[in-house]
Structure formats: structure tokens, C-alpha cells
Amino acid sequence: MRPTHAKDHPATAPPCPVAVAEAPVPSLPRGPVADGGTGDGTTEAWPAAGGPLPTGSAEVRQIDADVPGAVGRMLDHVLAERLHHARLADPLFAEELAERVARFTLEGGKRTRAQLVWWASRACAGRDPASAAAALRIGGALELLQTCALVHDDVMDRAVLRRGRPALHTDLADRYADRVGAERFGQSAAVLAGDLALAWADDLVVETPLAPTTAVVVRRLWSDMRTEMVAGQYLDVQGQITAARSLSRALRAARLKSALYTVERPLTLGAAVAGADEATLRRLRDAGRCVGLAFQLRDDLDDVFGGPRETGKACGGDIREGKPTYLVAVARARAEAAGDGAAFAVLERWLGDAALTERGLDEVRDVLIATGARATVETTIDRLAAQGLGHFDRARLDPEGTGPLRGLLLAAAGARPGQDGAARLRPAHDPCGTRPRGTEGTGR
């Protein structure tokens, strides 16, 4: 699915163009990890022998120093148990599919969503081991959901790279390259891999111990998020086939397919497991909606003007696939309004052309700059960041988690340097649609 343009970017990746080479396959644990170790015979300084979840307030604060590491250890423990059952079901299935799903998840990027869950919980005074354990597990479930999204996304986009390595469907096709239909097999198997990751994610949420009222809120948020992701992805692919590229539709698809799932839902899930009140949930929801949309718009820019070092994928994938992004919608609207037939023709020529060349991509870039679309999106990102952080700063949060959470939101928003100071001012434009009625121009 494309909800992800929240990509987990690798620390390093080869420059564009990239030669696809098969990545080495690291070993995975062969059974349940019962001692809080890494699954390969080594152990971490934390957690203690009881397992990968905190049992005291001191351990909760230890996690603060390395949230991605703690999420990784928890996932290592959970996925070892899942792989054990997969091998009981069928050894071939476990080796070729389940282990790839586990490996893809364990090798994830910055674990932004899981970090947002953790720090939202901490900012809502989540100090006790039970809420901390729940935050880790829900964060891990989001990592598995991200695996599902990215694997399906790559199939639909026909992408050959992910995180600078062969995409899962490409890797599986290469395994059977000497067989007729290997490419189709790889795609089909990747769909199943994504389904398996989604099933494991749901299992992790359902099996997380929660108070009855908290469980109702968390599971409703989780259910809504999954539906929103699919709705946004459908708008995305339907927009490709129908060439529907209006500004309003592009923003709506971006909100559904990425903004909600990337930032808003992780924030509210973290707050929910800590038992936050409705006012706090609302502030964090509004902050997350704005920041999440800024994240998606930045990702759209990076797809065209960045490269594999930033995105882990080939340059210009959205243009090649004809994605109805807000960036393209702005360029088309401006070219049409100005009567710029040449610019409009370039967009018509290359959008959705699978044979897009580097020269063609350069022509598209020139149009996006000349029409002012790139500058417009940059400005919109800054406004969204300011509005989102404004919502955040008005929430009543615990100082222990507020600073790290605010830093995560600022990084996710992808605003240009110097924009943070504007976050306390309500922008005149409300691109994420969170302003209460009757407050226009009041600064409230």
C-alpha cells in the first residue's frame, strides 16, 4: 500500500541510478526468545532475564534512552514466537515467507511511528510498567503494519528497491528466476507476506493487556486506522486510472493514506494507552493530522527532487506511476490557470509513463519549479508544521515526555530551518482542516 510514504529511510543507500544486488540474509531466531536476548545467543544490558517488557519505573526510564532498540527487542521476542508457530505449520512457508516478513520488520528504519506511540504515552504521564509495556507492544504492531503497507506498496508500484535493497517481491521472484512465471509468483507471494504481517500486527494489539475502557478506545483507533489506510490507497490507485488530480482530492488522499496512519493515529494510540483525557486526545489528534500531512507532502517532494539516499527507492517513482499527488495537482492547476501549454504538455507526456527517462524527470522537475508548485508545497509544509506544533503546544502534557515528542513532530513535519519559531502563531491558511469554526483570524 502507499500509505507509507512515511518511508523508513536507510542511513545510507547508493546514489541514483542503482544496481540491484541481492542482499545478504541475516540469521533469525529459531524458536521463542524467552530470556530477553537478541535471538542469536547474545543478550542486551536491558531487558532483564524476565523478558523484553519493563517491570519497574527504572526500566521505563531506561527505554527513554533507546526507544527503537526497546521496540526491536520486543519485536524480536514476539516474532521468534510467531516463527516457531510458522515452522510448526509448514517449514517451507516459514523459511521462504514468514522469515522474510520477520526480517523485513526487524530491519526496519527509524521506527518513527513506534517512537511517537512511546513518547505520546510518556507525555501523557505514562510512567507505570503496564502502560509502558502496552506502548511498546502497540508500537511494535505499527511496525508490522508498516511492513504490510510497504510490501503491498512495492507490488502496486512495481518498485524493485526498498531501503536500498531488493523489494520483497523482487527478492522472491529472483529466488525462482529460472521458473516460468517467477515475476507473477513474487508479486503473489508478497501479497501473502503483507497479509501475514497484518495478521501478526492485529494479534499483537489484541493480545496486549489493557484496562477494559482503554481497550475499547485503542481497538477502535486501530480499526479506524486500518480502514483509513485502505481508503486512502484506493483513492490513490483510482486517481491513477481516472487521472483525477484535483487539489482537494489530492489532499484528502494524502490525509487518508499517510497523514493519519503516520502521525495522528500513533499519537492518539500512545495517549490512549496512558489514559489521556478527551481534551488531550483532541489536541494530539489535531497536531498529528497537520504534521502527518506535512510529512506526506515532504515525501512527495523527496520522491521527485530527492533520490535513493533519502528515500531508499528509485527517483521519480510517483511520476512514473502517475500518482495524483498534491505537488502534481498544484503544478497542473497553475499551468492551466496561466495558459502555459508547454508546461501542461510536459506533465501530460510523462505522468504515468513507466518508461520515464532521467531527461524526462528533469523536464518534470523544471515544470514543478517554474509553475511555483515546489515553492507552494514547501510553504504549505511550513504552515502545516506551524499549525500542528501550535496544537501540540496548547496540550497539557507531562514535561517528562513533552520535549522528545515535540522534537519527533518537528522532524516528521520536515519544515525548513527557522520555521519552528512560527509554530506558536496560527497561520491564516488552515490546510489540514483542524481549526474550530468561528476562530478564523482570531489567533485563538
N, C-alpha and C positions, 0 to 999 in steps of 0.2 A: 504494500500500500504506500501511497505517497504522503501519509500524514506526517512523515518523518522529516521533513526537510530540516528538521531538527536532526541533522545527521550527527553521528558521533565521529568527529573528525580525528584522524590519526595524528600523532605528534609529528611524524614525518611521512612523506609519501613522495614518489618520484614525480618530476615535473611533467607537464603535458607536452607531447603525447607520451603515452605509457605503453610499454611492452608488457603483456600479460604473462606472468610466470606462476607456476604452481607454488603456493606457499607450503612450508613445512608443517606437518601435522603434529602438534604437541600431544603428549600423552594426557589421558584423562583418568580420573579415579575409577577403579574397577568395582567399587562397592560403596555402600554408605560410609560417609566420614563421620565417625562417632566421637572423635577426640578433638574437634575444632581445628584440625590441621588443614593443610592445603590439598590433601588428596594424593600427594606424591611422596609421602613419608616424612616431610618436613613439618614443622609447627611454627606458628606465629607467636610473638610475645604476648599478644592478645588475640583471640579469646582464651580463657582458661579451659581446663580439661572438660568442663561441663558442656561445652558446645559453643556455637558461633553467635549466641544472643546474650546480651548483657544481663547480669543477675543483681547488680548493685549500682548505686548512683556514681561511684567512681568509674565504673566501666562505661557508663553513659558518656561521661566527660572524656574518656579516652577515645571513644568513637569520634568525638568532635574533631580530633586532630587528623583523622583519616577516614572520612565517611565512605569514599569509593572503595577503600580497602575493606572496610567492615561489610559493605554490601557484597563485595566479591567473595568474602569468606562465607557469608551466609548463603549465597548462591551456590558456592562450591559444595557446601554441605547438602543443600536441597537437591541439586542436580545429580550429585552422586547417588542419592536415594532414588531419584527418578530413572537414572541409567540402570541401576540394579534391577528395577522392575521391567524396564525395557528389554534387558537381556533375558529375563525370565519369559517375556512374551515371545521374543524371537531374536536370536543373536545377530542375524544379518541386518534386520531392521535397526537394532541398537547400534551396530558398528557403522552402517552407512548413513543413517538418517539421524537417530537420536543423539549420537555423539557429535555430529556436526551442529545440531541445534545447541547443545550444551557448550561446545567450544566457541561458537559464534557469540553466545551470550557472555561467557566468561571472559572473552577477549574484547568486550565492549569498550567504548571510548571513555568519555569523561563522566559518565553516569549522572548527567545533569538532572534528569527527572528524579532519580533516587535522592540526590542531594537536596533538591527542592522539597521533597517529602520530609526528609530528616530535619532540615532547618526550619521548615514551617511548623513542624511538631515542637521543636525546641523553642521557637519564638512564641509559641502558644503555651509555654510553661510545661512542656512535656519533659519531665525530669525522671519520672519513675521508670524502672526497668520494663514494666509491661507495655507502656506506651512507646518506649524506645524500641523494644523488640517488634512491636506492630509496625512502627515506621520503617524499620529495616526490611521487614517482610513485604510490605506494600511497595516499597522502593524496588525490591527485587522483582516483584510481579510486573512493575512497569518496565524493567529491563527486559523481561521475557516478552512483554507486549511489543516492545521496540524491536526485538528480534523478528517477531511475526510481521510487523509493519515493513521493516527493511527488506526482508526476504521476498515478501509479496511485491513490494515496490519494485525491486530489481527485475522480477519476472515481467511485470507490466511495462516497465520502461525499457526492457531488453538491455539492461545495463550489464556490462561484463565485469565491472570493478565495484568493489565495496571496501572501504577503508584501505585502499591501495592494494587490495588482493582480489583474486577472482571471486566474483559473486557466487553465492551458494549454488545457484542453478548451473552456472558455468562450470564450477568445480565438479558437480555430479555428472554433467554431460561429458566432461573430459575423462572421467573415470571409465566411461563406456564409449569412448570416441570411435572405437573400431566396430561398433554395432550400428545397424541401420536405425534411425530414429533417436539417436543419442540426444540431440538437442531438445526434442519434444519430451523425452524422458526426464531430462534435467529440469525442465520447467514444471512438469507434473510433480516430480518428487519435491521440488522447492515449495509448491503449494501445500503439500502434505507437511513439510517441515515447518512452515509458518503456522499451520493448523495445530501442530503439536506444541509449538511454543505458546500459542494462545491457550491451549488446554492446560498447560503447566502453569501459566500465569493465573488463570482462573482458580486452579487448585490452590495456589499459594494464598490467594485472597480469602477463599472460603475456609481454609484451614488456619487462618490467623485468629488467635483468641482475642475476642473483643467483647466489651460490655454490650448487652442486647441493644440499647438505644444507639450506641456508637456503630454497631454492626449494621444497623438499618441505614444509617447515613452513608457509611463507607461503601456498602454494596450498591446503593442507589447511585452514588457518584461514579463508581466503577462501571456499572451498567450503562449509564448515560454516556460516559466517555467512549465506550466501545461503539455505541450506536452513532455518535457524532463522527468518529473516525471513518466509519464506512460511508456515512452520508457525504462527508467532505470528499472522500476519494471518488465516490460516484459522480459528484458534480465535476470533479477534475476530469475523469475519463469521458463523461458525457459532453463536457465542454470541448474536448478534443474532437470528437466525432461530429459535433454540430457546429464547431467553430464559434461557440458562444463566448465572447470575450468582453462583455460589458464590465465597467468598473465595479458596480455593485455586486455582480455575481462573482467576480474575481476575489473581492474582499470576503464575501461570505464563504466561498470555498476555502480560502486560506484560514479563516477562523475555525471552520469545522475540521478540516483535515490536519491542522497542525497547531494552531494557537491554543485551543482548548486542551488538547492532549499533551502538549509540550510543557506548558507552564501553569495554566489555570487549574486544571484538574490535579496535578501533583501538589500544588499549594493547598488546595482545599482538602485533599485527602490527608495531607500531613496535619493540617489544622484539626480535621475531624478526629483523627486517632488520639489527639491530645485533648479532646473535649472542648474545643473552642466554642464561644457563643456565636449566635447568628450574626451579630454586627461585625465581629472579626472575620467570620467566614465571608461575609459580603465584601468587605474591604479587600481581602486577599483575592477573592474571585475577580473583582474588577481590576486589581493590579495585574493579575495573571493574564486576563484577557488582553489587555493592552500590550503587555510585554511579550506575550506569546505571538501576537500578530506582528509586532516589530521583529521578532525572531524569524518568522516566516518570510517577511519582506526582505530581510537581510540575506536569508538563504537564497531567495530568488536572484538578488544581485550577485551573490557569490557564484551562483551557477553559471552566469554569463561572463562576469568580469574576474572571477577567481580562477581556480584550477585545482587539480588533484591534490596539491599540497594543502589546500584549505578544505576541500570537500571530500576527498577520498574517491572521487568519481571523475569521469571524463568531462572535459569542458563542454558547455553548451547543451547539456542533456535536455533541459527544458525546452530549448528552441527546437532541437531535433525532434522531440516528441510532440511539439505543438501545444505545450501546456498553457492553459489560459491564465497566466499569472497576472498579478496586478501591474507589474512592470510593463508587460507587453500591452495590457489594456490601456495604460496611460499613453504609451507611445502611439498606438493606433488612434486613440481619441484626439491626441494633439496633432498628428499628421493630417487627419481628416478635417479638423477644425481649421487648420492653416492652409488647406488645399495643397498640401505637399504630396503630390502624386508619386514622386520618386521615392520618398521615404516609405510611403504606404506600399509601393510595389516591392521594395526590399523585404518588408515584413511578410507580405503575401508569398513572395518567392521562397523564403527559407523556413518559415514557421511550419513545423510538421514534416520537414524533409529529412528523412533518415540518412540521406547522403550529404548532409551539411558538411561543407569543407571549412578549413580554417579561414580561408578568404571570405567565405560566406558569413561565418561567425563574426569576422571583423566588420563586415558591412552592417550586420545587425547591431553590433556594438556602436558603430558610428551613428546609426539612426537613433538608438536609445539615448545617446548623448545629445545629438543635435536637436531632437524634439524636446529636450528637457525632461524626459521620463526618468532618467537616472537621478537627476537632481531632485525631482519631485518625490521620488521614493525615499531618497536619503532624508529629505525634510520630514516626510511622513513618519519615518522610523524615529527621528528625534522627537517629534511630537508625541508619538505613542510611548516612547520611553519616559518622557516628562510626565505624561498623564498617568502612566502606570505607577511610577515611583511616587507621584503625588498621592494616589490612592493608598499606597503602601505606607507612606509616612503618616497618614491620618489614622492608621490602625493602632489599637492599643496592644502592644506586644511586649514580651519579656525581653529585657536588654541582653540576656544571655545568648539569644539566637538572632536578634534583630540585625546586627552588623553583618554576619556571614550571609544571611538570607538576602539582605539588600544588595550585597556585592554580587551574589549569584544572579539576581534580577537585572542588575545593571549590565553584567556581562552577557546575559541572554538577550537583552534588548538590542545589543550591537549598535548602540548610539555612538556618534562620533565624539572624539575627545572634547571636553569642555561643555558637554550637554547636561551633565549631572546637576549643575547648579540651577538649571531651568526646571528641574523636576518639582520644585515647590510651587511653581506657577501653573495654573490651569491654562492650557493652550486654548486659543479661540476655536480651533477646529477640534472636533471630537471623533476621530477616525475609528475608534473601537466601540463607539456607541454605548459608553457606560455612564455618561453624565445624566444625573437625575433631571427630570423635567422641571423647568422653572428656574434653573441655575445658570442658564446661558448668560455669560458676560458678568456674572456676579463675583466670580473668584471664590465661591464657596465650594 
